[in-house]
Amino acid sequence: MENYIYLVKNGDLYNIGVVKTIEICQKDLNPGKVIAYSKVENADFFCQELYKRYSDVRLPQSIYFRLNKSQVNDCKFMLSDAGKRDYFEPIFSGFLLAFTFFSSWLLISLLII
């Protein structure tokens, strides 16, 4: 199920969380300003990953963070990238790709000769 993950600025604090619609986020976290958001398939997992990433600047027992400018930019980039992610990975990559290519090429060459 797709939900929105968001980054909201409220004063000097930032809030990272998950919500079903972005309108609810804007209404409930007023006067905070939505800085970035993304609609993702597994928002709860992604949110927990962000919590781990910024655990050193998290206020104890809350969903608020004291992020610096580079952390805010990093979080915004991650949110913008999260919505575009393709969760399908290629079957062949790296060594297996090269081995399969050369094996196929050799087999086809032998069949032609």
Biopython code that builds the backbone (N, CA, C, O; Angstrom):
import numpy as np
from Bio.PDB.StructureBuilder import StructureBuilder

atoms = [
    (1, "MET", "N", (0.837, -1.181, 0.000)),
    (1, "MET", "CA", (0.000, 0.000, 0.000)),
    (1, "MET", "C", (0.883, 1.247, 0.000)),
    (1, "MET", "O", (1.813, 1.364, 0.798)),
    (2, "GLU", "N", (0.585, 2.153, -0.886)),
    (2, "GLU", "CA", (1.389, 3.363, -0.989)),
    (2, "GLU", "C", (0.918, 4.417, -0.004)),
    (2, "GLU", "O", (-0.278, 4.682, 0.124)),
    (3, "ASN", "N", (1.881, 5.015, 0.693)),
    (3, "ASN", "CA", (1.648, 6.131, 1.594)),
    (3, "ASN", "C", (2.673, 7.210, 1.271)),
    (3, "ASN", "O", (3.613, 6.985, 0.508)),
    (4, "TYR", "N", (2.480, 8.367, 1.857)),
    (4, "TYR", "CA", (3.427, 9.456, 1.694)),
    (4, "TYR", "C", (4.392, 9.471, 2.868)),
    (4, "TYR", "O", (3.990, 9.276, 4.015)),
    (5, "ILE", "N", (5.653, 9.699, 2.581)),
    (5, "ILE", "CA", (6.635, 9.976, 3.615)),
    (5, "ILE", "C", (7.010, 11.442, 3.441)),
    (5, "ILE", "O", (7.188, 11.912, 2.318)),
    (6, "TYR", "N", (7.130, 12.160, 4.547)),
    (6, "TYR", "CA", (7.291, 13.605, 4.451)),
    (6, "TYR", "C", (8.396, 14.127, 5.349)),
    (6, "TYR", "O", (8.814, 13.467, 6.300)),
    (7, "LEU", "N", (8.860, 15.323, 5.027)),
    (7, "LEU", "CA", (9.790, 16.095, 5.842)),
    (7, "LEU", "C", (9.153, 17.466, 6.044)),
    (7, "LEU", "O", (8.907, 18.197, 5.085)),
    (8, "VAL", "N", (8.889, 17.802, 7.308)),
    (8, "VAL", "CA", (8.230, 19.064, 7.648)),
    (8, "VAL", "C", (9.158, 19.878, 8.539)),
    (8, "VAL", "O", (9.763, 19.346, 9.469)),
    (9, "LYS", "N", (9.265, 21.172, 8.247)),
    (9, "LYS", "CA", (10.056, 22.082, 9.076)),
    (9, "LYS", "C", (9.115, 22.867, 9.977)),
    (9, "LYS", "O", (8.131, 23.452, 9.523)),
    (10, "ASN", "N", (9.439, 22.865, 11.257)),
    (10, "ASN", "CA", (8.661, 23.615, 12.247)),
    (10, "ASN", "C", (9.658, 24.332, 13.147)),
    (10, "ASN", "O", (10.205, 23.742, 14.078)),
    (11, "GLY", "N", (9.887, 25.600, 12.861)),
    (11, "GLY", "CA", (10.914, 26.352, 13.591)),
    (11, "GLY", "C", (12.288, 25.845, 13.197)),
    (11, "GLY", "O", (12.635, 25.828, 12.016)),
    (12, "ASP", "N", (13.083, 25.428, 14.197)),
    (12, "ASP", "CA", (14.399, 24.864, 13.883)),
    (12, "ASP", "C", (14.391, 23.335, 13.937)),
    (12, "ASP", "O", (15.443, 22.703, 13.846)),
    (13, "LEU", "N", (13.217, 22.751, 14.084)),
    (13, "LEU", "CA", (13.075, 21.296, 14.138)),
    (13, "LEU", "C", (12.465, 20.758, 12.846)),
    (13, "LEU", "O", (11.732, 21.456, 12.146)),
    (14, "TYR", "N", (12.783, 19.517, 12.556)),
    (14, "TYR", "CA", (12.240, 18.839, 11.386)),
    (14, "TYR", "C", (11.521, 17.580, 11.833)),
    (14, "TYR", "O", (11.959, 16.892, 12.755)),
    (15, "ASN", "N", (10.426, 17.291, 11.176)),
    (15, "ASN", "CA", (9.606, 16.129, 11.477)),
    (15, "ASN", "C", (9.613, 15.212, 10.261)),
    (15, "ASN", "O", (9.372, 15.655, 9.138)),
    (16, "ILE", "N", (9.892, 13.932, 10.492)),
    (16, "ILE", "CA", (9.853, 12.938, 9.422)),
    (16, "ILE", "C", (8.786, 11.932, 9.798)),
    (16, "ILE", "O", (8.788, 11.411, 10.914)),
    (17, "GLY", "N", (7.867, 11.649, 8.875)),
    (17, "GLY", "CA", (6.803, 10.716, 9.197)),
    (17, "GLY", "C", (6.099, 10.188, 7.966)),
    (17, "GLY", "O", (6.469, 10.484, 6.830)),
    (18, "VAL", "N", (5.059, 9.385, 8.231)),
    (18, "VAL", "CA", (4.279, 8.727, 7.182)),
    (18, "VAL", "C", (2.820, 9.125, 7.349)),
    (18, "VAL", "O", (2.319, 9.218, 8.469)),
    (19, "VAL", "N", (2.141, 9.358, 6.229)),
    (19, "VAL", "CA", (0.730, 9.738, 6.243)),
    (19, "VAL", "C", (0.073, 9.210, 4.967)),
    (19, "VAL", "O", (0.739, 9.014, 3.951)),
    (20, "LYS", "N", (-1.241, 8.982, 5.031)),
    (20, "LYS", "CA", (-1.961, 8.457, 3.864)),
    (20, "LYS", "C", (-2.129, 9.498, 2.769)),
    (20, "LYS", "O", (-1.986, 9.188, 1.586)),
    (21, "THR", "N", (-2.432, 10.739, 3.160)),
    (21, "THR", "CA", (-2.544, 11.823, 2.173)),
    (21, "THR", "C", (-1.746, 13.014, 2.666)),
    (21, "THR", "O", (-1.670, 13.268, 3.868)),
    (22, "ILE", "N", (-1.168, 13.725, 1.758)),
    (22, "ILE", "CA", (-0.319, 14.855, 2.113)),
    (22, "ILE", "C", (-1.143, 16.014, 2.690)),
    (22, "ILE", "O", (-0.623, 16.832, 3.449)),
    (23, "GLU", "N", (-2.427, 16.078, 2.327)),
    (23, "GLU", "CA", (-3.294, 17.119, 2.872)),
    (23, "GLU", "C", (-3.451, 16.966, 4.387)),
    (23, "GLU", "O", (-3.496, 17.959, 5.113)),
    (24, "ILE", "N", (-3.532, 15.725, 4.857)),
    (24, "ILE", "CA", (-3.623, 15.467, 6.300)),
    (24, "ILE", "C", (-2.368, 15.961, 6.995)),
    (24, "ILE", "O", (-2.435, 16.554, 8.072)),
    (25, "CYS", "N", (-1.231, 15.717, 6.379)),
    (25, "CYS", "CA", (0.044, 16.158, 6.941)),
    (25, "CYS", "C", (0.078, 17.679, 7.062)),
    (25, "CYS", "O", (0.480, 18.208, 8.099)),
    (26, "GLN", "N", (-0.337, 18.381, 6.019)),
    (26, "GLN", "CA", (-0.312, 19.843, 6.039)),
    (26, "GLN", "C", (-1.264, 20.396, 7.086)),
    (26, "GLN", "O", (-0.970, 21.404, 7.728)),
    (27, "LYS", "N", (-2.410, 19.734, 7.261)),
    (27, "LYS", "CA", (-3.404, 20.202, 8.216)),
    (27, "LYS", "C", (-2.983, 19.910, 9.658)),
    (27, "LYS", "O", (-3.079, 20.783, 10.521)),
    (28, "ASP", "N", (-2.524, 18.700, 9.916)),
    (28, "ASP", "CA", (-2.191, 18.288, 11.283)),
    (28, "ASP", "C", (-0.910, 18.912, 11.816)),
    (28, "ASP", "O", (-0.793, 19.146, 13.019)),
    (29, "LEU", "N", (0.044, 19.181, 10.948)),
    (29, "LEU", "CA", (1.329, 19.695, 11.405)),
    (29, "LEU", "C", (1.450, 21.204, 11.214)),
    (29, "LEU", "O", (2.559, 21.735, 11.164)),
    (30, "ASN", "N", (0.342, 21.880, 11.108)),
    (30, "ASN", "CA", (0.327, 23.324, 10.996)),
    (30, "ASN", "C", (0.875, 23.919, 12.280)),
    (30, "ASN", "O", (0.467, 23.421, 13.330)),
    (31, "PRO", "N", (1.714, 24.885, 12.336)),
    (31, "PRO", "CA", (2.179, 25.813, 11.317)),
    (31, "PRO", "C", (3.426, 25.334, 10.579)),
    (31, "PRO", "O", (4.063, 26.121, 9.879)),
    (32, "GLY", "N", (3.787, 24.054, 10.723)),
    (32, "GLY", "CA", (4.962, 23.543, 10.015)),
    (32, "GLY", "C", (4.790, 23.625, 8.511)),
    (32, "GLY", "O", (3.672, 23.647, 7.996)),
    (33, "LYS", "N", (5.914, 23.669, 7.817)),
    (33, "LYS", "CA", (5.901, 23.771, 6.358)),
    (33, "LYS", "C", (6.457, 22.476, 5.778)),
    (33, "LYS", "O", (7.536, 22.024, 6.160)),
    (34, "VAL", "N", (5.708, 21.887, 4.854)),
    (34, "VAL", "CA", (6.163, 20.665, 4.191)),
    (34, "VAL", "C", (7.318, 21.022, 3.263)),
    (34, "VAL", "O", (7.153, 21.788, 2.313)),
    (35, "ILE", "N", (8.484, 20.461, 3.549)),
    (35, "ILE", "CA", (9.687, 20.734, 2.765)),
    (35, "ILE", "C", (9.791, 19.764, 1.586)),
    (35, "ILE", "O", (10.104, 20.164, 0.465)),
    (36, "ALA", "N", (9.522, 18.476, 1.860)),
    (36, "ALA", "CA", (9.616, 17.453, 0.816)),
    (36, "ALA", "C", (8.711, 16.294, 1.176)),
    (36, "ALA", "O", (8.450, 16.035, 2.351)),
    (37, "TYR", "N", (8.231, 15.595, 0.150)),
    (37, "TYR", "CA", (7.445, 14.389, 0.379)),
    (37, "TYR", "C", (7.529, 13.504, -0.847)),
    (37, "TYR", "O", (7.877, 13.950, -1.941)),
    (38, "SER", "N", (7.203, 12.238, -0.637)),
    (38, "SER", "CA", (7.243, 11.291, -1.738)),
    (38, "SER", "C", (6.247, 10.176, -1.466)),
    (38, "SER", "O", (6.088, 9.739, -0.326)),
    (39, "LYS", "N", (5.585, 9.722, -2.505)),
    (39, "LYS", "CA", (4.649, 8.610, -2.393)),
    (39, "LYS", "C", (5.417, 7.327, -2.700)),
    (39, "LYS", "O", (5.922, 7.144, -3.808)),
    (40, "VAL", "N", (5.500, 6.445, -1.710)),
    (40, "VAL", "CA", (6.278, 5.218, -1.868)),
    (40, "VAL", "C", (5.465, 4.008, -1.433)),
    (40, "VAL", "O", (4.501, 4.124, -0.676)),
    (41, "GLU", "N", (5.868, 2.864, -1.922)),
    (41, "GLU", "CA", (5.176, 1.605, -1.641)),
    (41, "GLU", "C", (5.329, 1.183, -0.184)),
    (41, "GLU", "O", (4.345, 0.821, 0.460)),
    (42, "ASN", "N", (6.539, 1.226, 0.337)),
    (42, "ASN", "CA", (6.803, 0.753, 1.694)),
    (42, "ASN", "C", (7.282, 1.921, 2.555)),
    (42, "ASN", "O", (8.445, 1.970, 2.955)),
    (43, "ALA", "N", (6.395, 2.842, 2.831)),
    (43, "ALA", "CA", (6.759, 4.084, 3.508)),
    (43, "ALA", "C", (7.235, 3.859, 4.937)),
    (43, "ALA", "O", (8.149, 4.545, 5.395)),
    (44, "ASP", "N", (6.633, 2.913, 5.647)),
    (44, "ASP", "CA", (7.031, 2.672, 7.032)),
    (44, "ASP", "C", (8.489, 2.214, 7.115)),
    (44, "ASP", "O", (9.243, 2.685, 7.967)),
    (45, "PHE", "N", (8.877, 1.306, 6.240)),
    (45, "PHE", "CA", (10.262, 0.837, 6.207)),
    (45, "PHE", "C", (11.206, 1.979, 5.863)),
    (45, "PHE", "O", (12.244, 2.142, 6.505)),
    (46, "PHE", "N", (10.854, 2.767, 4.857)),
    (46, "PHE", "CA", (11.696, 3.886, 4.434)),
    (46, "PHE", "C", (11.834, 4.911, 5.559)),
    (46, "PHE", "O", (12.912, 5.465, 5.775)),
    (47, "CYS", "N", (10.742, 5.156, 6.269)),
    (47, "CYS", "CA", (10.767, 6.098, 7.387)),
    (47, "CYS", "C", (11.709, 5.600, 8.491)),
    (47, "CYS", "O", (12.474, 6.387, 9.050)),
    (48, "GLN", "N", (11.660, 4.323, 8.802)),
    (48, "GLN", "CA", (12.548, 3.756, 9.818)),
    (48, "GLN", "C", (14.016, 3.875, 9.397)),
    (48, "GLN", "O", (14.892, 4.097, 10.233)),
    (49, "GLU", "N", (14.275, 3.726, 8.106)),
    (49, "GLU", "CA", (15.642, 3.892, 7.606)),
    (49, "GLU", "C", (16.122, 5.331, 7.794)),
    (49, "GLU", "O", (17.277, 5.563, 8.152)),
    (50, "LEU", "N", (15.237, 6.289, 7.553)),
    (50, "LEU", "CA", (15.603, 7.693, 7.782)),
    (50, "LEU", "C", (15.822, 7.955, 9.269)),
    (50, "LEU", "O", (16.732, 8.699, 9.637)),
    (51, "TYR", "N", (15.004, 7.357, 10.122)),
    (51, "TYR", "CA", (15.183, 7.513, 11.565)),
    (51, "TYR", "C", (16.551, 6.994, 11.996)),
    (51, "TYR", "O", (17.227, 7.618, 12.813)),
    (52, "LYS", "N", (16.955, 5.856, 11.449)),
    (52, "LYS", "CA", (18.279, 5.293, 11.777)),
    (52, "LYS", "C", (19.384, 6.208, 11.266)),
    (52, "LYS", "O", (20.382, 6.438, 11.948)),
    (53, "ARG", "N", (19.192, 6.721, 10.062)),
    (53, "ARG", "CA", (20.219, 7.562, 9.438)),
    (53, "ARG", "C", (20.472, 8.833, 10.248)),
    (53, "ARG", "O", (21.611, 9.284, 10.370)),
    (54, "TYR", "N", (19.415, 9.399, 10.791)),
    (54, "TYR", "CA", (19.534, 10.661, 11.538)),
    (54, "TYR", "C", (19.343, 10.471, 13.042)),
    (54, "TYR", "O", (18.938, 11.406, 13.732)),
    (55, "SER", "N", (19.623, 9.295, 13.550)),
    (55, "SER", "CA", (19.406, 8.995, 14.970)),
    (55, "SER", "C", (20.266, 9.866, 15.891)),
    (55, "SER", "O", (19.873, 10.129, 17.027)),
    (56, "ASP", "N", (21.424, 10.314, 15.421)),
    (56, "ASP", "CA", (22.298, 11.131, 16.263)),
    (56, "ASP", "C", (21.754, 12.542, 16.487)),
    (56, "ASP", "O", (22.179, 13.209, 17.430)),
    (57, "VAL", "N", (20.837, 13.013, 15.659)),
    (57, "VAL", "CA", (20.265, 14.358, 15.836)),
    (57, "VAL", "C", (18.774, 14.304, 16.190)),
    (57, "VAL", "O", (18.079, 15.320, 16.150)),
    (58, "ARG", "N", (18.302, 13.121, 16.530)),
    (58, "ARG", "CA", (16.885, 12.956, 16.887)),
    (58, "ARG", "C", (16.657, 13.360, 18.337)),
    (58, "ARG", "O", (17.446, 13.026, 19.221)),
    (59, "LEU", "N", (15.563, 14.087, 18.569)),
    (59, "LEU", "CA", (15.190, 14.412, 19.938)),
    (59, "LEU", "C", (14.662, 13.139, 20.594)),
    (59, "LEU", "O", (13.891, 12.406, 19.974)),
    (60, "PRO", "N", (15.058, 12.864, 21.827)),
    (60, "PRO", "CA", (14.676, 11.598, 22.470)),
    (60, "PRO", "C", (13.162, 11.387, 22.506)),
    (60, "PRO", "O", (12.400, 12.298, 22.826)),
    (61, "GLN", "N", (12.750, 10.172, 22.172)),
    (61, "GLN", "CA", (11.352, 9.740, 22.230)),
    (61, "GLN", "C", (10.414, 10.614, 21.407)),
    (61, "GLN", "O", (9.281, 10.871, 21.815)),
    (62, "SER", "N", (10.882, 11.067, 20.257)),
    (62, "SER", "CA", (10.022, 11.895, 19.402)),
    (62, "SER", "C", (10.327, 11.604, 17.933)),
    (62, "SER", "O", (11.228, 10.834, 17.601)),
    (63, "ILE", "N", (9.550, 12.243, 17.077)),
    (63, "ILE", "CA", (9.797, 12.141, 15.633)),
    (63, "ILE", "C", (10.398, 13.444, 15.102)),
    (63, "ILE", "O", (10.330, 13.724, 13.905)),
    (64, "TYR", "N", (10.983, 14.234, 15.998)),
    (64, "TYR", "CA", (11.603, 15.501, 15.612)),
    (64, "TYR", "C", (13.123, 15.376, 15.598)),
    (64, "TYR", "O", (13.719, 14.655, 16.398)),
    (65, "PHE", "N", (13.730, 16.105, 14.658)),
    (65, "PHE", "CA", (15.166, 16.052, 14.451)),
    (65, "PHE", "C", (15.720, 17.463, 14.352)),
    (65, "PHE", "O", (15.032, 18.375, 13.894)),
    (66, "ARG", "N", (16.961, 17.641, 14.783)),
    (66, "ARG", "CA", (17.676, 18.904, 14.586)),
    (66, "ARG", "C", (18.669, 18.687, 13.438)),
    (66, "ARG", "O", (19.855, 18.438, 13.654)),
    (67, "LEU", "N", (18.153, 18.789, 12.235)),
    (67, "LEU", "CA", (18.963, 18.539, 11.044)),
    (67, "LEU", "C", (19.718, 19.786, 10.627)),
    (67, "LEU", "O", (19.194, 20.897, 10.707)),
    (68, "ASN", "N", (20.960, 19.596, 10.178)),
    (68, "ASN", "CA", (21.683, 20.732, 9.610)),
    (68, "ASN", "C", (21.338, 20.829, 8.121)),
    (68, "ASN", "O", (20.597, 20.001, 7.590)),
    (69, "LYS", "N", (21.877, 21.837, 7.465)),
    (69, "LYS", "CA", (21.495, 22.097, 6.074)),
    (69, "LYS", "C", (21.846, 20.930, 5.146)),
    (69, "LYS", "O", (21.052, 20.576, 4.274)),
    (70, "SER", "N", (23.018, 20.336, 5.325)),
    (70, "SER", "CA", (23.404, 19.215, 4.455)),
    (70, "SER", "C", (22.528, 17.987, 4.712)),
    (70, "SER", "O", (22.231, 17.240, 3.780)),
    (71, "GLN", "N", (22.114, 17.769, 5.954)),
    (71, "GLN", "CA", (21.220, 16.650, 6.259)),
    (71, "GLN", "C", (19.840, 16.878, 5.656)),
    (71, "GLN", "O", (19.212, 15.941, 5.165)),
    (72, "VAL", "N", (19.370, 18.120, 5.692)),
    (72, "VAL", "CA", (18.081, 18.447, 5.069)),
    (72, "VAL", "C", (18.150, 18.194, 3.565)),
    (72, "VAL", "O", (17.238, 17.598, 2.993)),
    (73, "ASN", "N", (19.224, 18.641, 2.928)),
    (73, "ASN", "CA", (19.387, 18.409, 1.487)),
    (73, "ASN", "C", (19.485, 16.920, 1.176)),
    (73, "ASN", "O", (18.923, 16.456, 0.184)),
    (74, "ASP", "N", (20.193, 16.171, 2.014)),
    (74, "ASP", "CA", (20.315, 14.730, 1.844)),
    (74, "ASP", "C", (18.949, 14.057, 1.972)),
    (74, "ASP", "O", (18.609, 13.187, 1.171)),
    (75, "CYS", "N", (18.181, 14.450, 2.956)),
    (75, "CYS", "CA", (16.844, 13.886, 3.168)),
    (75, "CYS", "C", (15.925, 14.227, 1.997)),
    (75, "CYS", "O", (15.167, 13.373, 1.536)),
    (76, "LYS", "N", (15.985, 15.457, 1.517)),
    (76, "LYS", "CA", (15.166, 15.854, 0.370)),
    (76, "LYS", "C", (15.529, 15.032, -0.869)),
    (76, "LYS", "O", (14.652, 14.614, -1.624)),
    (77, "PHE", "N", (16.826, 14.805, -1.068)),
    (77, "PHE", "CA", (17.268, 13.996, -2.199)),
    (77, "PHE", "C", (16.760, 12.561, -2.064)),
    (77, "PHE", "O", (16.284, 11.973, -3.035)),
    (78, "MET", "N", (16.862, 12.004, -0.864)),
    (78, "MET", "CA", (16.401, 10.631, -0.648)),
    (78, "MET", "C", (14.895, 10.512, -0.890)),
    (78, "MET", "O", (14.435, 9.526, -1.467)),
    (79, "LEU", "N", (14.136, 11.502, -0.454)),
    (79, "LEU", "CA", (12.690, 11.477, -0.674)),
    (79, "LEU", "C", (12.354, 11.615, -2.151)),
    (79, "LEU", "O", (11.453, 10.939, -2.648)),
    (80, "SER", "N", (13.065, 12.481, -2.855)),
    (80, "SER", "CA", (12.773, 12.628, -4.283)),
    (80, "SER", "C", (13.180, 11.371, -5.043)),
    (80, "SER", "O", (12.535, 10.999, -6.024)),
    (81, "ASP", "N", (14.233, 10.724, -4.600)),
    (81, "ASP", "CA", (14.696, 9.498, -5.250)),
    (81, "ASP", "C", (13.803, 8.312, -4.905)),
    (81, "ASP", "O", (13.670, 7.392, -5.712)),
    (82, "ALA", "N", (13.195, 8.312, -3.735)),
    (82, "ALA", "CA", (12.373, 7.175, -3.279)),
    (82, "ALA", "C", (11.164, 6.960, -4.175)),
    (82, "ALA", "O", (10.796, 5.817, -4.444)),
    (83, "GLY", "N", (10.552, 8.013, -4.631)),
    (83, "GLY", "CA", (9.387, 7.877, -5.485)),
    (83, "GLY", "C", (9.706, 7.370, -6.877)),
    (83, "GLY", "O", (8.827, 6.854, -7.568)),
    (84, "LYS", "N", (10.955, 7.513, -7.295)),
    (84, "LYS", "CA", (11.358, 7.106, -8.638)),
    (84, "LYS", "C", (12.008, 5.737, -8.671)),
    (84, "LYS", "O", (12.291, 5.215, -9.750)),
    (85, "ARG", "N", (12.249, 5.147, -7.512)),
    (85, "ARG", "CA", (12.966, 3.877, -7.455)),
    (85, "ARG", "C", (12.266, 2.776, -8.203)),
    (85, "ARG", "O", (11.046, 2.627, -8.137)),
    (86, "ASP", "N", (13.057, 2.009, -8.913)),
    (86, "ASP", "CA", (12.561, 0.827, -9.602)),
    (86, "ASP", "C", (12.997, -0.372, -8.777)),
    (86, "ASP", "O", (14.194, -0.629, -8.641)),
    (87, "TYR", "N", (12.050, -1.102, -8.231)),
    (87, "TYR", "CA", (12.377, -2.188, -7.333)),
    (87, "TYR", "C", (12.713, -3.482, -8.067)),
    (87, "TYR", "O", (13.005, -4.492, -7.426)),
    (88, "PHE", "N", (12.679, -3.471, -9.390)),
    (88, "PHE", "CA", (13.069, -4.642, -10.150)),
    (88, "PHE", "C", (14.559, -4.571, -10.417)),
    (88, "PHE", "O", (15.055, -3.586, -10.962)),
    (89, "GLU", "N", (15.260, -5.606, -10.035)),
    (89, "GLU", "CA", (16.695, -5.657, -10.254)),
    (89, "GLU", "C", (16.984, -6.549, -11.448)),
    (89, "GLU", "O", (16.224, -7.482, -11.706)),
    (90, "PRO", "N", (18.062, -6.294, -12.187)),
    (90, "PRO", "CA", (18.391, -7.139, -13.318)),
    (90, "PRO", "C", (18.778, -8.546, -12.867)),
    (90, "PRO", "O", (19.337, -8.735, -11.787)),
    (91, "ILE", "N", (18.471, -9.521, -13.709)),
    (91, "ILE", "CA", (18.810, -10.906, -13.383)),
    (91, "ILE", "C", (20.314, -11.105, -13.456)),
    (91, "ILE", "O", (20.903, -11.759, -12.596)),
    (92, "PHE", "N", (20.931, -10.545, -14.479)),
    (92, "PHE", "CA", (22.374, -10.684, -14.664)),
    (92, "PHE", "C", (23.046, -9.346, -14.420)),
    (92, "PHE", "O", (22.585, -8.311, -14.900)),
    (93, "SER", "N", (24.143, -9.376, -13.667)),
    (93, "SER", "CA", (24.938, -8.169, -13.478)),
    (93, "SER", "C", (26.358, -8.576, -13.101)),
    (93, "SER", "O", (26.591, -9.680, -12.608)),
    (94, "GLY", "N", (27.287, -7.683, -13.336)),
    (94, "GLY", "CA", (28.672, -7.930, -12.962)),
    (94, "GLY", "C", (29.281, -9.108, -13.693)),
    (94, "GLY", "O", (29.153, -9.234, -14.911)),
    (95, "PHE", "N", (29.945, -9.968, -12.938)),
    (95, "PHE", "CA", (30.645, -11.129, -13.500)),
    (95, "PHE", "C", (29.681, -12.066, -14.207)),
    (95, "PHE", "O", (29.995, -12.575, -15.284)),
    (96, "LEU", "N", (28.523, -12.302, -13.626)),
    (96, "LEU", "CA", (27.544, -13.212, -14.229)),
    (96, "LEU", "C", (27.089, -12.700, -15.596)),
    (96, "LEU", "O", (26.882, -13.491, -16.516)),
    (97, "LEU", "N", (26.933, -11.401, -15.731)),
    (97, "LEU", "CA", (26.566, -10.812, -17.015)),
    (97, "LEU", "C", (27.656, -11.054, -18.059)),
    (97, "LEU", "O", (27.364, -11.476, -19.178)),
    (98, "ALA", "N", (28.907, -10.787, -17.694)),
    (98, "ALA", "CA", (30.019, -10.984, -18.625)),
    (98, "ALA", "C", (30.162, -12.459, -18.997)),
    (98, "ALA", "O", (30.344, -12.792, -20.168)),
    (99, "PHE", "N", (30.080, -13.332, -18.013)),
    (99, "PHE", "CA", (30.195, -14.772, -18.269)),
    (99, "PHE", "C", (29.084, -15.248, -19.196)),
    (99, "PHE", "O", (29.347, -16.011, -20.126)),
    (100, "THR", "N", (27.865, -14.820, -18.966)),
    (100, "THR", "CA", (26.728, -15.219, -19.804)),
    (100, "THR", "C", (26.892, -14.691, -21.229)),
    (100, "THR", "O", (26.613, -15.403, -22.193)),
    (101, "PHE", "N", (27.340, -13.456, -21.358)),
    (101, "PHE", "CA", (27.541, -12.872, -22.680)),
    (101, "PHE", "C", (28.581, -13.655, -23.478)),
    (101, "PHE", "O", (28.326, -14.042, -24.618)),
    (102, "PHE", "N", (29.746, -13.886, -22.886)),
    (102, "PHE", "CA", (30.805, -14.583, -23.609)),
    (102, "PHE", "C", (30.445, -16.048, -23.871)),
    (102, "PHE", "O", (30.794, -16.579, -24.925)),
    (103, "SER", "N", (29.777, -16.693, -22.963)),
    (103, "SER", "CA", (29.343, -18.084, -23.179)),
    (103, "SER", "C", (28.347, -18.154, -24.332)),
    (103, "SER", "O", (28.442, -19.033, -25.189)),
    (104, "SER", "N", (27.404, -17.236, -24.350)),
    (104, "SER", "CA", (26.417, -17.204, -25.439)),
    (104, "SER", "C", (27.079, -16.899, -26.767)),
    (104, "SER", "O", (26.768, -17.522, -27.782)),
    (105, "TRP", "N", (27.988, -15.946, -26.761)),
    (105, "TRP", "CA", (28.700, -15.581, -27.979)),
    (105, "TRP", "C", (29.491, -16.771, -28.517)),
    (105, "TRP", "O", (29.483, -17.034, -29.720)),
    (106, "LEU", "N", (30.171, -17.487, -27.630)),
    (106, "LEU", "CA", (30.956, -18.663, -28.033)),
    (106, "LEU", "C", (30.052, -19.752, -28.583)),
    (106, "LEU", "O", (30.372, -20.350, -29.610)),
    (107, "LEU", "N", (28.940, -20.025, -27.931)),
    (107, "LEU", "CA", (27.999, -21.050, -28.374)),
    (107, "LEU", "C", (27.414, -20.710, -29.747)),
    (107, "LEU", "O", (27.345, -21.571, -30.624)),
    (108, "ILE", "N", (27.003, -19.481, -29.926)),
    (108, "ILE", "CA", (26.443, -19.054, -31.223)),
    (108, "ILE", "C", (27.497, -19.118, -32.313)),
    (108, "ILE", "O", (27.201, -19.521, -33.438)),
    (109, "SER", "N", (28.739, -18.722, -31.991)),
    (109, "SER", "CA", (29.828, -18.789, -32.974)),
    (109, "SER", "C", (30.084, -20.233, -33.407)),
    (109, "SER", "O", (30.300, -20.501, -34.589)),
    (110, "LEU", "N", (30.061, -21.159, -32.450)),
    (110, "LEU", "CA", (30.273, -22.567, -32.774)),
    (110, "LEU", "C", (29.117, -23.123, -33.602)),
    (110, "LEU", "O", (29.340, -23.948, -34.488)),
    (111, "LEU", "N", (27.921, -22.697, -33.338)),
    (111, "LEU", "CA", (26.767, -23.154, -34.108)),
    (111, "LEU", "C", (26.807, -22.643, -35.546)),
    (111, "LEU", "O", (26.381, -23.337, -36.469)),
    (112, "ILE", "N", (27.311, -21.448, -35.728)),
    (112, "ILE", "CA", (27.401, -20.863, -37.069)),
    (112, "ILE", "C", (28.453, -21.581, -37.896)),
    (112, "ILE", "O", (28.252, -21.806, -39.090)),
    (113, "ILE", "N", (29.560, -21.940, -37.287)),
    (113, "ILE", "CA", (30.665, -22.605, -37.983)),
    (113, "ILE", "C", (30.252, -24.013, -38.224)),
    (113, "ILE", "O", (31.013, -24.790, -38.800)),
]
sb = StructureBuilder()
sb.init_structure("model")
sb.init_model(0)
sb.init_chain("A")
sb.init_seg("    ")
for serial, (resi, resn, name, xyz) in enumerate(atoms, 1):
    if name == "N":
        sb.init_residue(resn, " ", resi, " ")
    sb.init_atom(name, np.array(xyz, "f"), 0.0, 1.0, " ", f" {name:<3s}", serial, name[0])
structure = sb.get_structure()
